[in-house]
């Protein structure tokens, strides 16, 4: 059964769901995505080099409730236990903290609920020490349906660009 929602919203009615989202940071053409829970997940990675030490970068990205301090387009980020609600582009997206390893500098979370045009989503942000006062930040994302994966990669690449600008000035 297909249910259409307002932009960025859909309700799961037990079958495929059609929803609409905006690519990038909410600019550009709307993207129609059909999603069915159980579709295979597709994986992409956004990456960036930052001229700051890994510990300094991790202090910012490792904070589960701190997205609104550096991610472009995020108006608010509210945390309640291991769940955060991100207000962005007229949507509220609910995410659950899956894991956080400060020693490895990785944080993993998953989108759930009806706020985003996906059936399944899991992302991991990792900060790798370059050994010379620089860092590499990787944002791996696995998404179903596969058609949504490039959209998330582009969103996360834009967020990493904003992170570098925020940290490097």
C-alpha positions, 0 to 999 in steps of 0.5 A, a space after each residue: 500500500 502506498 501512502 504519501 506524506 508531506 515533504 520529508 514525512 511518510 507513514 508506514 502502512 505495511 507496504 511500500 511508502 512514497 515520500 518526498 525529500 529535498 536533496 542536499 541541505 534542503 535546496 534543489 529539486 525534491 526527490 521521490 523515494 519509494 521505501 519498503 522495510 526489509 529492502 537491502 541496505 546500500 553503503 556510502 562514505 563521505 570523508 574530509 581532511 581537517 587541519 586540526 588534531 583528532 582530539 579537538 575534532 572528536 570533542 565536537 563530533 563525538 557529542 551526540 547532542 551537539 549537531 546544531 553547533 556545527 552541522 549546517 541546516 540543523 536548527 535544533 538538536 534535543 537529546 533525551 537519553 539515547 534518543 535525539 530529535 534533530 530539527 532540520 529543513 522543516 522536518 523532525 528526525 528521530 535518531 537513536 545512539 547505537 554506540 559511542 567509543 571515545 577511545 576509537 573516536 567513533 559514534 554510531 546512530 540510527 534514524 527511526 520513526 517517520 521523520 526521514 524518507 528511509 526504511 532503515 538507516 545507520 551511520 557512523 562518524 569516525 575521526 582518524 588521527 593523521 599523526 601530524 596535527 591533522 585528522 580525517 573524518 569519515 561518515 559512513 552511512 547504510 540506507 534502505 532504500 538504496 536510492 536514498 544513499 547518494 542523498 545522505 552521502 551528499 548531506 553528510 559531505 556538506 556537513 563535513 565541509 561545514 565542520 571543517 569550516 567551523 574548526 579551521 575558521 
